[in-house]
């Protein structure tokens, strides 16, 4: 590969990384053709872009994008695949799902919600992360619950309150 081709790959990777909110680094080596095809199909279904990359080119692309990715540089060894996504937990859920059938993919690291996760032991934590939209929905539900209780109490107590006031007026 010539220097110009390498620079073009680095630019492409940097553009993809800057356009994606979250990315995962995984090891998918030793998957056979059928398993790799299944992985790619599942990634396509979940809107995850899967790219097999050279570690040195990925490192240069990360440096070009900027940011503090120092912890991820340590996992850039052997075979690395880059999983780009807009939903933070989808790749982790996909990896867990595929691991029921195959020994790989193995999570090497991830950049999610401006945090870095290193190691396969972080898979459960990453799978349980809620998206921004899910968190906003949870907050709205929590805020609605007390308001609904107050409105309900006022509506049900409205008849009683009116009856008490009428009784007090009649006594005078």
Biotite code that builds the C-alpha atoms (Angstrom):
import biotite.structure as struc

atoms = struc.array([
    struc.Atom([0.000, 0.000, 0.000], chain_id="A", res_id=1, res_name="UNK", atom_name="CA", element="C"),
    struc.Atom([1.448, 3.354, -0.999], chain_id="A", res_id=2, res_name="UNK", atom_name="CA", element="C"),
    struc.Atom([1.676, 6.339, 1.317], chain_id="A", res_id=3, res_name="UNK", atom_name="CA", element="C"),
    struc.Atom([-1.138, 8.101, -0.574], chain_id="A", res_id=4, res_name="UNK", atom_name="CA", element="C"),
    struc.Atom([-3.408, 5.061, -0.192], chain_id="A", res_id=5, res_name="UNK", atom_name="CA", element="C"),
    struc.Atom([-2.624, 4.890, 3.518], chain_id="A", res_id=6, res_name="UNK", atom_name="CA", element="C"),
    struc.Atom([-3.386, 8.596, 3.921], chain_id="A", res_id=7, res_name="UNK", atom_name="CA", element="C"),
    struc.Atom([-6.685, 8.104, 2.105], chain_id="A", res_id=8, res_name="UNK", atom_name="CA", element="C"),
    struc.Atom([-7.611, 5.196, 4.413], chain_id="A", res_id=9, res_name="UNK", atom_name="CA", element="C"),
    struc.Atom([-6.673, 7.287, 7.462], chain_id="A", res_id=10, res_name="UNK", atom_name="CA", element="C"),
    struc.Atom([-8.813, 10.186, 6.202], chain_id="A", res_id=11, res_name="UNK", atom_name="CA", element="C"),
    struc.Atom([-11.737, 7.815, 5.551], chain_id="A", res_id=12, res_name="UNK", atom_name="CA", element="C"),
    struc.Atom([-11.467, 6.286, 9.024], chain_id="A", res_id=13, res_name="UNK", atom_name="CA", element="C"),
    struc.Atom([-11.157, 9.707, 10.662], chain_id="A", res_id=14, res_name="UNK", atom_name="CA", element="C"),
    struc.Atom([-14.260, 10.890, 8.827], chain_id="A", res_id=15, res_name="UNK", atom_name="CA", element="C"),
    struc.Atom([-16.222, 7.783, 9.894], chain_id="A", res_id=16, res_name="UNK", atom_name="CA", element="C"),
    struc.Atom([-15.053, 8.114, 13.509], chain_id="A", res_id=17, res_name="UNK", atom_name="CA", element="C"),
    struc.Atom([-15.967, 11.785, 13.706], chain_id="A", res_id=18, res_name="UNK", atom_name="CA", element="C"),
    struc.Atom([-19.391, 11.048, 12.187], chain_id="A", res_id=19, res_name="UNK", atom_name="CA", element="C"),
    struc.Atom([-20.165, 8.320, 14.709], chain_id="A", res_id=20, res_name="UNK", atom_name="CA", element="C"),
    struc.Atom([-21.074, 8.960, 18.338], chain_id="A", res_id=21, res_name="UNK", atom_name="CA", element="C"),
    struc.Atom([-19.901, 5.576, 19.587], chain_id="A", res_id=22, res_name="UNK", atom_name="CA", element="C"),
    struc.Atom([-17.504, 2.903, 18.404], chain_id="A", res_id=23, res_name="UNK", atom_name="CA", element="C"),
    struc.Atom([-16.359, -0.509, 19.526], chain_id="A", res_id=24, res_name="UNK", atom_name="CA", element="C"),
    struc.Atom([-13.118, -2.355, 18.857], chain_id="A", res_id=25, res_name="UNK", atom_name="CA", element="C"),
    struc.Atom([-13.524, -6.109, 18.575], chain_id="A", res_id=26, res_name="UNK", atom_name="CA", element="C"),
    struc.Atom([-11.512, -9.171, 17.645], chain_id="A", res_id=27, res_name="UNK", atom_name="CA", element="C"),
    struc.Atom([-13.331, -11.269, 15.060], chain_id="A", res_id=28, res_name="UNK", atom_name="CA", element="C"),
    struc.Atom([-10.341, -13.301, 13.893], chain_id="A", res_id=29, res_name="UNK", atom_name="CA", element="C"),
    struc.Atom([-10.833, -17.062, 13.697], chain_id="A", res_id=30, res_name="UNK", atom_name="CA", element="C"),
    struc.Atom([-14.485, -16.740, 12.695], chain_id="A", res_id=31, res_name="UNK", atom_name="CA", element="C"),
    struc.Atom([-15.190, -18.894, 9.664], chain_id="A", res_id=32, res_name="UNK", atom_name="CA", element="C"),
    struc.Atom([-16.953, -17.579, 6.555], chain_id="A", res_id=33, res_name="UNK", atom_name="CA", element="C"),
    struc.Atom([-20.430, -18.550, 7.775], chain_id="A", res_id=34, res_name="UNK", atom_name="CA", element="C"),
    struc.Atom([-19.917, -16.919, 11.183], chain_id="A", res_id=35, res_name="UNK", atom_name="CA", element="C"),
    struc.Atom([-18.436, -13.775, 9.638], chain_id="A", res_id=36, res_name="UNK", atom_name="CA", element="C"),
    struc.Atom([-21.355, -13.563, 7.223], chain_id="A", res_id=37, res_name="UNK", atom_name="CA", element="C"),
    struc.Atom([-23.810, -13.888, 10.108], chain_id="A", res_id=38, res_name="UNK", atom_name="CA", element="C"),
    struc.Atom([-21.964, -11.157, 12.033], chain_id="A", res_id=39, res_name="UNK", atom_name="CA", element="C"),
    struc.Atom([-22.042, -8.800, 9.051], chain_id="A", res_id=40, res_name="UNK", atom_name="CA", element="C"),
    struc.Atom([-25.740, -9.510, 8.433], chain_id="A", res_id=41, res_name="UNK", atom_name="CA", element="C"),
    struc.Atom([-26.623, -8.806, 12.085], chain_id="A", res_id=42, res_name="UNK", atom_name="CA", element="C"),
    struc.Atom([-24.549, -5.607, 12.019], chain_id="A", res_id=43, res_name="UNK", atom_name="CA", element="C"),
    struc.Atom([-26.417, -4.458, 8.910], chain_id="A", res_id=44, res_name="UNK", atom_name="CA", element="C"),
    struc.Atom([-29.789, -5.209, 10.549], chain_id="A", res_id=45, res_name="UNK", atom_name="CA", element="C"),
    struc.Atom([-28.858, -3.161, 13.641], chain_id="A", res_id=46, res_name="UNK", atom_name="CA", element="C"),
    struc.Atom([-27.375, -0.294, 11.603], chain_id="A", res_id=47, res_name="UNK", atom_name="CA", element="C"),
    struc.Atom([-23.830, -0.990, 12.827], chain_id="A", res_id=48, res_name="UNK", atom_name="CA", element="C"),
    struc.Atom([-21.017, -0.393, 10.378], chain_id="A", res_id=49, res_name="UNK", atom_name="CA", element="C"),
    struc.Atom([-18.333, -3.106, 10.633], chain_id="A", res_id=50, res_name="UNK", atom_name="CA", element="C"),
    struc.Atom([-14.872, -2.316, 9.265], chain_id="A", res_id=51, res_name="UNK", atom_name="CA", element="C"),
    struc.Atom([-11.749, -4.479, 9.534], chain_id="A", res_id=52, res_name="UNK", atom_name="CA", element="C"),
    struc.Atom([-8.829, -2.118, 10.066], chain_id="A", res_id=53, res_name="UNK", atom_name="CA", element="C"),
    struc.Atom([-5.084, -2.075, 10.421], chain_id="A", res_id=54, res_name="UNK", atom_name="CA", element="C"),
    struc.Atom([-4.109, -1.049, 13.920], chain_id="A", res_id=55, res_name="UNK", atom_name="CA", element="C"),
    struc.Atom([-1.544, 1.573, 12.915], chain_id="A", res_id=56, res_name="UNK", atom_name="CA", element="C"),
    struc.Atom([-3.935, 3.229, 10.474], chain_id="A", res_id=57, res_name="UNK", atom_name="CA", element="C"),
    struc.Atom([-6.722, 3.242, 13.064], chain_id="A", res_id=58, res_name="UNK", atom_name="CA", element="C"),
    struc.Atom([-4.394, 4.782, 15.630], chain_id="A", res_id=59, res_name="UNK", atom_name="CA", element="C"),
    struc.Atom([-3.412, 7.545, 13.210], chain_id="A", res_id=60, res_name="UNK", atom_name="CA", element="C"),
    struc.Atom([-7.093, 8.145, 12.395], chain_id="A", res_id=61, res_name="UNK", atom_name="CA", element="C"),
    struc.Atom([-7.910, 8.415, 16.117], chain_id="A", res_id=62, res_name="UNK", atom_name="CA", element="C"),
    struc.Atom([-5.038, 10.861, 16.562], chain_id="A", res_id=63, res_name="UNK", atom_name="CA", element="C"),
    struc.Atom([-6.314, 12.864, 13.600], chain_id="A", res_id=64, res_name="UNK", atom_name="CA", element="C"),
    struc.Atom([-9.847, 13.033, 15.045], chain_id="A", res_id=65, res_name="UNK", atom_name="CA", element="C"),
    struc.Atom([-8.477, 14.293, 18.332], chain_id="A", res_id=66, res_name="UNK", atom_name="CA", element="C"),
    struc.Atom([-9.692, 13.420, 21.771], chain_id="A", res_id=67, res_name="UNK", atom_name="CA", element="C"),
    struc.Atom([-8.253, 11.335, 24.554], chain_id="A", res_id=68, res_name="UNK", atom_name="CA", element="C"),
    struc.Atom([-8.088, 7.779, 23.235], chain_id="A", res_id=69, res_name="UNK", atom_name="CA", element="C"),
    struc.Atom([-4.838, 6.821, 25.013], chain_id="A", res_id=70, res_name="UNK", atom_name="CA", element="C"),
    struc.Atom([-6.438, 3.860, 26.819], chain_id="A", res_id=71, res_name="UNK", atom_name="CA", element="C"),
    struc.Atom([-7.685, 2.437, 23.512], chain_id="A", res_id=72, res_name="UNK", atom_name="CA", element="C"),
    struc.Atom([-4.224, 2.523, 21.956], chain_id="A", res_id=73, res_name="UNK", atom_name="CA", element="C"),
    struc.Atom([-3.185, -0.306, 24.284], chain_id="A", res_id=74, res_name="UNK", atom_name="CA", element="C"),
    struc.Atom([-5.722, -2.715, 22.724], chain_id="A", res_id=75, res_name="UNK", atom_name="CA", element="C"),
    struc.Atom([-4.651, -2.025, 19.160], chain_id="A", res_id=76, res_name="UNK", atom_name="CA", element="C"),
    struc.Atom([-2.841, -5.324, 18.779], chain_id="A", res_id=77, res_name="UNK", atom_name="CA", element="C"),
    struc.Atom([-3.464, -8.352, 16.585], chain_id="A", res_id=78, res_name="UNK", atom_name="CA", element="C"),
    struc.Atom([-6.700, -8.303, 14.549], chain_id="A", res_id=79, res_name="UNK", atom_name="CA", element="C"),
    struc.Atom([-9.069, -5.401, 15.105], chain_id="A", res_id=80, res_name="UNK", atom_name="CA", element="C"),
    struc.Atom([-12.521, -4.685, 13.740], chain_id="A", res_id=81, res_name="UNK", atom_name="CA", element="C"),
    struc.Atom([-14.204, -1.351, 14.169], chain_id="A", res_id=82, res_name="UNK", atom_name="CA", element="C"),
    struc.Atom([-17.935, -1.236, 14.897], chain_id="A", res_id=83, res_name="UNK", atom_name="CA", element="C"),
    struc.Atom([-19.461, 2.219, 14.357], chain_id="A", res_id=84, res_name="UNK", atom_name="CA", element="C"),
    struc.Atom([-22.924, 2.952, 15.698], chain_id="A", res_id=85, res_name="UNK", atom_name="CA", element="C"),
    struc.Atom([-25.353, 5.668, 16.730], chain_id="A", res_id=86, res_name="UNK", atom_name="CA", element="C"),
    struc.Atom([-26.941, 3.580, 19.507], chain_id="A", res_id=87, res_name="UNK", atom_name="CA", element="C"),
    struc.Atom([-24.478, 3.026, 22.336], chain_id="A", res_id=88, res_name="UNK", atom_name="CA", element="C"),
    struc.Atom([-25.517, -0.438, 23.499], chain_id="A", res_id=89, res_name="UNK", atom_name="CA", element="C"),
    struc.Atom([-26.391, -2.195, 20.219], chain_id="A", res_id=90, res_name="UNK", atom_name="CA", element="C"),
    struc.Atom([-22.895, -3.564, 19.459], chain_id="A", res_id=91, res_name="UNK", atom_name="CA", element="C"),
    struc.Atom([-22.522, -4.923, 23.005], chain_id="A", res_id=92, res_name="UNK", atom_name="CA", element="C"),
    struc.Atom([-25.901, -6.642, 22.788], chain_id="A", res_id=93, res_name="UNK", atom_name="CA", element="C"),
    struc.Atom([-24.954, -8.053, 19.385], chain_id="A", res_id=94, res_name="UNK", atom_name="CA", element="C"),
    struc.Atom([-21.629, -9.382, 20.674], chain_id="A", res_id=95, res_name="UNK", atom_name="CA", element="C"),
    struc.Atom([-23.381, -11.027, 23.635], chain_id="A", res_id=96, res_name="UNK", atom_name="CA", element="C"),
    struc.Atom([-25.949, -12.575, 21.301], chain_id="A", res_id=97, res_name="UNK", atom_name="CA", element="C"),
    struc.Atom([-23.296, -14.000, 18.964], chain_id="A", res_id=98, res_name="UNK", atom_name="CA", element="C"),
    struc.Atom([-21.199, -15.288, 21.861], chain_id="A", res_id=99, res_name="UNK", atom_name="CA", element="C"),
    struc.Atom([-23.979, -17.751, 22.683], chain_id="A", res_id=100, res_name="UNK", atom_name="CA", element="C"),
    struc.Atom([-23.088, -19.539, 19.442], chain_id="A", res_id=101, res_name="UNK", atom_name="CA", element="C"),
    struc.Atom([-19.449, -18.618, 18.747], chain_id="A", res_id=102, res_name="UNK", atom_name="CA", element="C"),
    struc.Atom([-16.406, -17.923, 20.931], chain_id="A", res_id=103, res_name="UNK", atom_name="CA", element="C"),
    struc.Atom([-15.909, -14.573, 19.202], chain_id="A", res_id=104, res_name="UNK", atom_name="CA", element="C"),
    struc.Atom([-16.234, -11.595, 18.686], chain_id="A", res_id=105, res_name="UNK", atom_name="CA", element="C"),
    struc.Atom([-14.273, -10.500, 21.718], chain_id="A", res_id=106, res_name="UNK", atom_name="CA", element="C"),
    struc.Atom([-14.596, -6.922, 22.894], chain_id="A", res_id=107, res_name="UNK", atom_name="CA", element="C"),
    struc.Atom([-11.238, -5.176, 22.999], chain_id="A", res_id=108, res_name="UNK", atom_name="CA", element="C"),
    struc.Atom([-12.475, -1.697, 23.853], chain_id="A", res_id=109, res_name="UNK", atom_name="CA", element="C"),
    struc.Atom([-15.183, 0.861, 23.249], chain_id="A", res_id=110, res_name="UNK", atom_name="CA", element="C"),
    struc.Atom([-15.804, 4.593, 23.183], chain_id="A", res_id=111, res_name="UNK", atom_name="CA", element="C"),
    struc.Atom([-19.348, 5.178, 24.431], chain_id="A", res_id=112, res_name="UNK", atom_name="CA", element="C"),
    struc.Atom([-20.990, 8.326, 25.798], chain_id="A", res_id=113, res_name="UNK", atom_name="CA", element="C"),
    struc.Atom([-17.593, 10.056, 25.928], chain_id="A", res_id=114, res_name="UNK", atom_name="CA", element="C"),
    struc.Atom([-16.197, 7.261, 28.135], chain_id="A", res_id=115, res_name="UNK", atom_name="CA", element="C"),
    struc.Atom([-13.656, 4.586, 27.317], chain_id="A", res_id=116, res_name="UNK", atom_name="CA", element="C"),
    struc.Atom([-14.182, 0.937, 28.220], chain_id="A", res_id=117, res_name="UNK", atom_name="CA", element="C"),
    struc.Atom([-11.313, -1.529, 27.889], chain_id="A", res_id=118, res_name="UNK", atom_name="CA", element="C"),
    struc.Atom([-11.602, -5.296, 27.977], chain_id="A", res_id=119, res_name="UNK", atom_name="CA", element="C"),
    struc.Atom([-14.144, -8.010, 27.348], chain_id="A", res_id=120, res_name="UNK", atom_name="CA", element="C"),
    struc.Atom([-15.236, -7.877, 30.996], chain_id="A", res_id=121, res_name="UNK", atom_name="CA", element="C"),
    struc.Atom([-16.984, -4.543, 30.240], chain_id="A", res_id=122, res_name="UNK", atom_name="CA", element="C"),
    struc.Atom([-19.487, -6.197, 27.888], chain_id="A", res_id=123, res_name="UNK", atom_name="CA", element="C"),
    struc.Atom([-22.323, -6.467, 30.429], chain_id="A", res_id=124, res_name="UNK", atom_name="CA", element="C"),
    struc.Atom([-21.921, -2.855, 31.506], chain_id="A", res_id=125, res_name="UNK", atom_name="CA", element="C"),
    struc.Atom([-21.996, -1.668, 27.891], chain_id="A", res_id=126, res_name="UNK", atom_name="CA", element="C"),
    struc.Atom([-25.053, -3.788, 27.053], chain_id="A", res_id=127, res_name="UNK", atom_name="CA", element="C"),
    struc.Atom([-27.002, -2.203, 29.910], chain_id="A", res_id=128, res_name="UNK", atom_name="CA", element="C"),
    struc.Atom([-26.287, 1.416, 28.945], chain_id="A", res_id=129, res_name="UNK", atom_name="CA", element="C"),
    struc.Atom([-29.451, 3.249, 28.001], chain_id="A", res_id=130, res_name="UNK", atom_name="CA", element="C"),
    struc.Atom([-29.533, 5.600, 25.064], chain_id="A", res_id=131, res_name="UNK", atom_name="CA", element="C"),
    struc.Atom([-30.160, 9.302, 25.522], chain_id="A", res_id=132, res_name="UNK", atom_name="CA", element="C"),
    struc.Atom([-33.718, 8.897, 24.231], chain_id="A", res_id=133, res_name="UNK", atom_name="CA", element="C"),
    struc.Atom([-34.432, 6.055, 26.690], chain_id="A", res_id=134, res_name="UNK", atom_name="CA", element="C"),
    struc.Atom([-33.132, 8.136, 29.605], chain_id="A", res_id=135, res_name="UNK", atom_name="CA", element="C"),
    struc.Atom([-35.261, 11.127, 28.607], chain_id="A", res_id=136, res_name="UNK", atom_name="CA", element="C"),
    struc.Atom([-38.296, 8.833, 28.405], chain_id="A", res_id=137, res_name="UNK", atom_name="CA", element="C"),
    struc.Atom([-37.572, 7.467, 31.893], chain_id="A", res_id=138, res_name="UNK", atom_name="CA", element="C"),
    struc.Atom([-37.261, 10.990, 33.314], chain_id="A", res_id=139, res_name="UNK", atom_name="CA", element="C"),
    struc.Atom([-40.535, 12.069, 31.716], chain_id="A", res_id=140, res_name="UNK", atom_name="CA", element="C"),
    struc.Atom([-42.299, 9.032, 33.190], chain_id="A", res_id=141, res_name="UNK", atom_name="CA", element="C"),
    struc.Atom([-40.878, 9.812, 36.624], chain_id="A", res_id=142, res_name="UNK", atom_name="CA", element="C"),
    struc.Atom([-42.005, 13.423, 36.390], chain_id="A", res_id=143, res_name="UNK", atom_name="CA", element="C"),
    struc.Atom([-45.474, 12.506, 35.141], chain_id="A", res_id=144, res_name="UNK", atom_name="CA", element="C"),
    struc.Atom([-46.206, 10.056, 37.937], chain_id="A", res_id=145, res_name="UNK", atom_name="CA", element="C"),
    struc.Atom([-46.404, 12.572, 40.849], chain_id="A", res_id=146, res_name="UNK", atom_name="CA", element="C"),
    struc.Atom([-48.290, 15.076, 38.696], chain_id="A", res_id=147, res_name="UNK", atom_name="CA", element="C"),
    struc.Atom([-50.853, 12.425, 37.764], chain_id="A", res_id=148, res_name="UNK", atom_name="CA", element="C"),
    struc.Atom([-51.265, 11.504, 41.432], chain_id="A", res_id=149, res_name="UNK", atom_name="CA", element="C"),
    struc.Atom([-51.928, 15.128, 42.417], chain_id="A", res_id=150, res_name="UNK", atom_name="CA", element="C"),
    struc.Atom([-54.432, 15.646, 39.594], chain_id="A", res_id=151, res_name="UNK", atom_name="CA", element="C"),
    struc.Atom([-56.164, 12.380, 40.429], chain_id="A", res_id=152, res_name="UNK", atom_name="CA", element="C"),
    struc.Atom([-56.392, 13.255, 44.117], chain_id="A", res_id=153, res_name="UNK", atom_name="CA", element="C"),
    struc.Atom([-57.805, 16.694, 43.326], chain_id="A", res_id=154, res_name="UNK", atom_name="CA", element="C"),
    struc.Atom([-60.364, 15.251, 40.952], chain_id="A", res_id=155, res_name="UNK", atom_name="CA", element="C"),
    struc.Atom([-61.525, 12.516, 43.322], chain_id="A", res_id=156, res_name="UNK", atom_name="CA", element="C"),
    struc.Atom([-61.479, 14.820, 46.329], chain_id="A", res_id=157, res_name="UNK", atom_name="CA", element="C"),
    struc.Atom([-63.236, 17.606, 44.461], chain_id="A", res_id=158, res_name="UNK", atom_name="CA", element="C"),
    struc.Atom([-66.683, 16.186, 45.186], chain_id="A", res_id=159, res_name="UNK", atom_name="CA", element="C"),
    struc.Atom([-65.874, 15.603, 48.838], chain_id="A", res_id=160, res_name="UNK", atom_name="CA", element="C"),
    struc.Atom([-64.410, 19.070, 49.212], chain_id="A", res_id=161, res_name="UNK", atom_name="CA", element="C"),
    struc.Atom([-67.443, 20.705, 47.617], chain_id="A", res_id=162, res_name="UNK", atom_name="CA", element="C"),
    struc.Atom([-69.719, 18.661, 49.915], chain_id="A", res_id=163, res_name="UNK", atom_name="CA", element="C"),
    struc.Atom([-67.788, 19.719, 53.029], chain_id="A", res_id=164, res_name="UNK", atom_name="CA", element="C"),
    struc.Atom([-67.897, 23.392, 52.034], chain_id="A", res_id=165, res_name="UNK", atom_name="CA", element="C"),
    struc.Atom([-71.654, 23.204, 51.337], chain_id="A", res_id=166, res_name="UNK", atom_name="CA", element="C"),
    struc.Atom([-72.255, 21.539, 54.722], chain_id="A", res_id=167, res_name="UNK", atom_name="CA", element="C"),
    struc.Atom([-70.259, 24.242, 56.521], chain_id="A", res_id=168, res_name="UNK", atom_name="CA", element="C"),
    struc.Atom([-72.232, 26.982, 54.732], chain_id="A", res_id=169, res_name="UNK", atom_name="CA", element="C"),
    struc.Atom([-75.530, 25.333, 55.608], chain_id="A", res_id=170, res_name="UNK", atom_name="CA", element="C"),
    struc.Atom([-74.600, 25.213, 59.341], chain_id="A", res_id=171, res_name="UNK", atom_name="CA", element="C"),
    struc.Atom([-74.065, 28.973, 59.447], chain_id="A", res_id=172, res_name="UNK", atom_name="CA", element="C"),
])
